[in-house]
Amino acid sequence: MLNKLFLFIRKYDLIAPGDTVICALSGGADSVTLLFALYLLKEKLGIHLEAAHFNHHLRAEESDRDEAFARELCSRYEIPLHIGSAQVAAGKKGLEAAAREARYAYFATLSGKIATAHTADDNAETVLLHMVRGTGLKGLGGIMPRNGNVIRPMLTVTRSDVEFFLNEWSLTHIHDSSNDTDAFLRNRLRHHLMPRLKEENPKIAENLSAMALRLRQDEECLAEMSLAAGNSVEKLRLLHPALRARALERLLKEYGVREPESDHIALAEALVFSDNPSASARFPGGVTVTRCYDRLEKLVCAPQIQETVLQCPGVTELPEQRLRVICEAAQSCIQLPDTFTVRPEGDLVIRSRLSGDTIRMSCGTKSVKKLFIDRKIPASQRPGVPIIADDAGVVGIYGFGVNCDREAAALPAVTVRLEKYI
């Protein structure tokens, strides 16, 4: 078993010399095996070994017994032990999931790699569990050998290997009575389905775990291939459906959808193939994803620019837009995308687009809305485009230029300059 463990660690590069490895120690057979195996291998691996026990307070005296066992075991072998605890209550996903979340939240506070004692049998059960609930290639990949700083070195080790190791080294362990109940689906699979499958093939756990590790590699390869599309609608359309689904799942996670499901991916795919270049859809967590012409983006609306009278001459600051507007007597007739030389009619103001706004540029006269559409300014960003206006209408648009009907050809005139700052 030690050889299996060592080869798996090396194959997946789970541990490097000098690492601090903290073994998650429940006190059960698997975790005791992992802790003692790492204890025997620590010189060969060149690691600093510690342990961590989390008391969920779910089984009254049994929980305290487990903690006392962990303390005694680590003390016997002079292994530093971290103890965490919480009064865990069932959440939306049930008691088992709530306990797991609390446990891993505690592990995340520790400095080092967290080694958990998931075996080949656990991996096989996880694959079956996902199959029962419905899954894709990712679910068939079972348990990840590495997830952040959490490592699972025992995924090729079977329960029979564990039992032999414990007997060989005369190691005691504790029994968790919650593993005896059929209240949890995993336990029902363990107690009833796995024994029947082992009658057909005694190596079913090893075979399913090996299959899962191969499929996980396939999934990682496909996910990496999907990265090239980014959020480009054109590139997403050209992808094979299997790659496109992975690319969209990744985008949804980046945009804040924690656990994208098949319906969410289908909804995102509908945006990709929509004829509407400004189509949008809502997702869990209050996330809205929108088509910005050739891109899929998370909708973040630019704030409306409240109409503000410009100091003329003087400087007007708009902190929310990180913009300042400088008005001064013109020294020459300069017309740039951010600088207009004009003769105002009444007060100069800065504001967002209003319905009915028009502007004449070199391309002719058109509505400001049509201009924004032609320049492919997303609808969500249009309120944040600064417009300079006066009593006669639009004077100029920041980033676009002056209204040709309003530019001053000779002095005296006013120069309006807009500057973005950080």
ABEGO torsion letter per residue (X at the ends): XAAAAAAAAAAAGABBBGBBBBBBBAGBAAAAAAAAAAAAAAAAAGBBBBBBBBBAGAAEAAAAAAAAAAAAAAAAAGBBBBBBBBBBBBBAAEAAAAAAAAAAAAAAABBEBBBBABBAAAAAAAAAAAAAAEBBAAAAAEBBABBEABBBAAAABBAAAAAAAAAAAGBBBBBBAAAABAABAAAAAAAAAAAAAAAABAAAAAAAAAAAAAAAAAAAAAAAAAAAAEABAAAAAABBAAAAAAAAAAAAAAAGBABBBAAAAAAAAAAAABABAABBBBBBGGBBBBBBEABBBBBBBBBBBBBBBBBOBEBBBBAAAGBBBBBBBBABBBBBAABBBBBBBEBBBBBBBBBGBBBBBAAEBBBAAAAAAAAGBBAAAAAABBBBBBAAEBABBBGAEBBAAABBABOBBBBBBBBBBX
